[in-house]
Amino acid sequence: MKRIHPFALAFACALTCGNALAHGFAGKRFFPATLATDDPFVADELSLPTYQARTLGAEGDEPAVRQRAASIDFAKRITPQLGIELGATYLDLSSAAVPAQRGFDNFSAGAKYQFHLDEEHESIASIGVDWDIGNTGAKRVGAEKFSTVTPGIFVGKGFGDLPEGARFLRPLALTGSVGVGIPTRTSTTTVDEDGNTSVERNPDTLQVGLAIEYSLPYLQSFVKDVGLPAPFDRVVPLVELSLEKPIDRGGGRWTGTVNPGLVWAGKYMQLGIEAVIPVNGAGGGTGVLMQLHFFLDDLFPRSLGRPLP
């Protein structure tokens, strides 16, 4: 008689519990919450905190800046397919040229609608919009006075439907997003202390995110029990790619980071850590990204972790 791996029971429980479907299930596939790119699912969840430390590249006369950022992000389902998201980030900026500056960046709000879920083929898709709310952060840390609205599409696909000959590729999954950041002000005019006027153009930006995941829980439960001990049997290795490019008003080249890392996912929470590596010289230096993430639908299934009545 074939032994049933404990994770198979956990997945089966998740598939029969409506609330568990909130945090990233499509059939047998669990998509962990990614750290650097947006997820394709609507959920009740809380990231507290997400912490990043890295050096930002020099721009013109501005020197390189050491940035430390601590964020909180909250997502809440209004209906099973529609959710809202709120976020805040506290910045600590330092450089050799000026004293350290600290304060909140602009606050963010958003909404997402999940329009596709195919459990057999482990696919999921949503559309959404993010609103970076202008003039809600501190000018000293670079918070803009104008808002940026970013509509986008978000998708996820697991490869559990591959044939038997490629069974060890079945734990693979991809999530991705494409959006366009549209500033509410096409240019910003500033006057320095000597009365000199300068105009900075604010371009629309193409934003692309991609995550490649290999789920060890999926391997253990649905491909082959290779005998991984705890805590490694709950680990999902992944690589994220986060890119953006100005597409008008002068344009510019691609910038962004590639983030290899690991996510450990339990029933109520997950822990993630990634290296942050710029894709080119304009991206600054390397860094680290860490996150503590809570599944509110499992922590509070009868109250905060369910859609509104």
DRENMAR-207921 format. One record per residue (C-alpha): residue in one letter; y, z, x. Coordinates in steps of 0.1 Angstrom, whole numbers, always signed. Layout:
% DRENMAR-207921
R code    py    pz    px
R    A     Y     Z     X
...
***
This chain:
% DRENMAR-207921
R code    py    pz    px
R    M    +0    +0    +0
R    K   +34   -10   +14
R    R   +56   +20   +22
R    I   +90   +19    +5
R    H  +119   +27   +28
R    P  +143   +54   +16
R    F  +171   +29   +18
R    A  +154    +6    -7
R    L  +154   +35   -32
R    A  +191   +41   -24
R    F  +199    +5   -31
R    A  +178    +5   -62
R    C  +197   +35   -75
R    A  +230   +18   -67
R    L  +220   -13   -86
R    T  +211    +7  -117
R    C  +243   +28  -116
R    G  +274   +10  -130
R    N  +298   +31  -109
R    A  +281   +23   -76
R    L  +287   -14   -82
R    A  +324    -7   -76
R    H  +323    -3   -39
R    G  +310   -36   -27
R    F  +276   -44   -42
R    A  +265   -79   -51
R    G  +228   -78   -60
R    K  +210   -60   -32
R    R  +239   -66    -8
R    F  +263   -38    +1
R    F  +296   -50   +16
R    P  +312   -21   +35
R    A  +350   -17   +33
R    T  +364   -36   +63
R    L  +391   -20   +85
R    A  +414   -49   +95
R    T  +409   -75   +67
R    D  +409   -72   +29
R    D  +378   -68    +8
R    P  +367   -92   -20
R    F  +357   -64   -45
R    V  +376   -42   -69
R    A  +369    -5   -63
R    D  +379   +31   -66
R    E  +383   +42   -30
R    L  +406   +60    -6
R    S  +411   +53   +31
R    L  +425   +86   +46
R    P  +434   +80   +74
R    T  +433   +46   +90
R    Y  +445   +50  +126
R    Q  +455   +23  +151
R    A  +469   +26  +186
R    R  +479    -5  +207
R    T  +507   -21  +226
R    L  +527   -48  +209
R    G  +539   -77  +230
R    A  +575   -81  +242
R    E  +597  -104  +221
R    G  +628  -119  +236
R    D  +650   -91  +250
R    E  +628   -65  +233
R    P  +603   -47  +256
R    A  +567   -41  +249
R    V  +562   -12  +225
R    R  +533   +13  +223
R    Q  +525   +17  +186
R    R  +505   +44  +168
R    A  +500   +39  +131
R    A  +484   +62  +106
R    S  +479   +48   +71
R    I  +467   +59   +37
R    D  +454   +33   +11
R    F  +443   +41   -24
R    A  +426   +16   -48
R    K  +420   +23   -85
R    R  +401    +2  -111
R    I  +420    -3  -144
R    T  +390   -23  -158
R    P  +357   -31  -141
R    Q  +372   -63  -128
R    L  +409   -54  -124
R    G  +423   -29   -99
R    I  +455   -18   -83
R    E  +462    -7   -47
R    L  +488   +14   -30
R    G  +495   +20    +7
R    A  +517   +38   +31
R    T  +519   +37   +69
R    Y  +536   +62   +93
R    L  +546   +46  +126
R    D  +552   +61  +161
R    L  +569   +36  +184
R    S  +576   +42  +221
R    S  +587   +22  +251
R    A  +600   +26  +286
R    A  +635   +14  +275
R    V  +643   +35  +244
R    P  +634   +69  +230
R    A  +604   +72  +206
R    Q  +611   +62  +170
R    R  +591   +76  +141
R    G  +591   +70  +104
R    F  +574   +52   +75
R    D  +571   +15   +73
R    N  +577    -2   +39
R    F  +553   +10   +12
R    S  +529   -15    -4
R    A  +514   -22   -38
R    G  +490   -48   -50
R    A  +466   -59   -77
R    K  +432   -77   -75
R    Y  +410   -94  -102
R    Q  +373  -100   -95
R    F  +364  -132  -113
R    H  +330  -140   -97
R    L  +298  -120   -91
R    D  +264  -137   -84
R    E  +239  -109   -77
R    E  +210  -133   -70
R    H  +230  -151   -43
R    E  +249  -120   -31
R    S  +283  -136   -36
R    I  +316  -122   -49
R    A  +352  -135   -52
R    S  +386  -122   -63
R    I  +422  -132   -65
R    G  +450  -108   -58
R    V  +486  -102   -47
R    D  +501   -78   -22
R    W  +537   -66   -24
R    D  +553   -52    +8
R    I  +582   -34    -9
R    G  +615   -40    +9
R    N  +639   -12   +18
R    T  +614   +16   +12
R    G  +607   +23   +49
R    A  +628   +35   +79
R    K  +650    +9   +96
R    R  +644   +26  +129
R    V  +608   +16  +130
R    G  +615   -20  +119
R    A  +610   -18   +81
R    E  +626   -48   +65
R    K  +652   -47   +38
R    F  +635   -76   +20
R    S  +601   -77    +3
R    T  +572   -99   +11
R    V  +548  -110   -17
R    T  +514  -123    -6
R    P  +491  -140   -31
R    G  +456  -146   -19
R    I  +419  -153   -25
R    F  +391  -131   -13
R    V  +354  -140   -10
R    G  +321  -125    +2
R    K  +286  -139    +8
R    G  +254  -123   +18
R    F  +225  -144   +32
R    G  +196  -126   +16
R    D  +187  -159    -1
R    L  +177  -176   +32
R    P  +141  -188   +34
R    E  +113  -166   +49
R    G  +115  -185   +82
R    A  +150  -172   +87
R    R  +144  -137   +73
R    F  +160  -119  +102
R    L  +193  -137   +94
R    R  +192  -123   +58
R    P  +211   -91   +68
R    L  +241  -113   +78
R    A  +271  -114   +55
R    L  +306  -129   +56
R    T  +338  -118   +39
R    G  +370  -137   +41
R    S  +405  -140   +28
R    V  +433  -166   +28
R    G  +469  -158   +16
R    V  +505  -168   +21
R    G  +532  -142   +28
R    I  +564  -152   +10
R    P  +595  -132   +19
R    T  +621  -127    -8
R    R  +649  -135   +16
R    T  +647  -167   +37
R    S  +670  -154   +64
R    T  +685  -121   +76
R    T  +721  -119   +89
R    T  +731   -90  +113
R    V  +763   -81  +130
R    D  +762   -62  +162
R    E  +787   -35  +174
R    D  +808   -62  +191
R    G  +812   -82  +159
R    N  +788  -109  +169
R    T  +768  -124  +140
R    S  +732  -135  +143
R    V  +709  -151  +118
R    E  +671  -146  +118
R    R  +650  -169   +97
R    N  +621  -154   +77
R    P  +593  -179   +74
R    D  +564  -180   +50
R    T  +532  -171   +69
R    L  +496  -182   +64
R    Q  +473  -152   +67
R    V  +436  -156   +73
R    G  +410  -128   +76
R    L  +372  -131   +84
R    A  +345  -105   +89
R    I  +310  -112  +101
R    E  +285   -84   +94
R    Y  +249   -76  +102
R    S  +236   -49   +79
R    L  +209   -27   +95
R    P  +203    -9   +61
R    Y  +196   -43   +46
R    L  +173   -52   +76
R    Q  +153   -19   +71
R    S  +151   -21   +33
R    F  +146   -58   +25
R    V  +135   -76   +56
R    K  +114   -53   +79
R    D  +114   -16   +85
R    V  +119   -16  +123
R    G  +119   +22  +124
R    L  +156   +29  +132
R    P  +163   +66  +132
R    A  +193   +83  +116
R    P  +222   +77  +120
R    F  +216   +41  +132
R    D  +197   +32  +100
R    R  +231   +33   +82
R    V  +251   +13  +107
R    V  +267   -22  +100
R    P  +278   -39  +132
R    L  +307   -63  +125
R    V  +334   -85  +140
R    E  +367   -90  +122
R    L  +393  -117  +128
R    S  +428  -112  +115
R    L  +453  -141  +120
R    E  +486  -153  +108
R    K  +509  -183  +115
R    P  +545  -190  +104
R    I  +544  -223   +84
R    D  +581  -231   +79
R    R  +617  -223   +90
R    G  +609  -229  +126
R    G  +572  -222  +124
R    G  +554  -207  +154
R    R  +519  -203  +169
R    W  +490  -183  +156
R    T  +489  -146  +164
R    G  +463  -120  +156
R    T  +434  -100  +168
R    V  +396  -100  +170
R    N  +380   -67  +162
R    P  +344   -59  +172
R    G  +331   -26  +159
R    L  +307    -5  +138
R    V  +307   +10  +103
R    W  +285   +39   +93
R    A  +281   +40   +55
R    G  +268   +70   +36
R    K  +267   +76    -2
R    Y  +302   +92    -5
R    M  +320   +79   +26
R    Q  +320   +57   +56
R    L  +333   +59   +91
R    G  +345   +28  +111
R    I  +357   +21  +146
R    E  +368   -12  +162
R    A  +383   -24  +193
R    V  +416   -44  +188
R    I  +418   -75  +211
R    P  +447  -100  +208
R    V  +437  -136  +204
R    N  +465  -148  +228
R    G  +493  -135  +250
R    A  +517  -131  +221
R    G  +495  -104  +206
R    G  +503   -77  +231
R    G  +476   -54  +245
R    T  +442   -41  +234
R    G  +438   -11  +213
R    V  +416    +9  +189
R    L  +413   +10  +151
R    M  +395   +39  +133
R    Q  +390   +47   +96
R    L  +377   +74   +74
R    H  +370   +59   +40
R    F  +359   +76    +7
R    F  +340   +61   -22
R    L  +358   +78   -52
R    D  +334   +62   -77
R    D  +305   +83   -62
R    L  +326  +114   -54
R    F  +342  +116   -89
R    P  +320   +94  -112
R    R  +333  +110  -144
R    S  +370  +111  -137
R    L  +390   +95  -109
R    G  +361   +72   -98
R    R  +358   +52  -131
R    P  +378   +25  -148
R    L  +405   +38  -172
R    P  +393   +43  -208
***
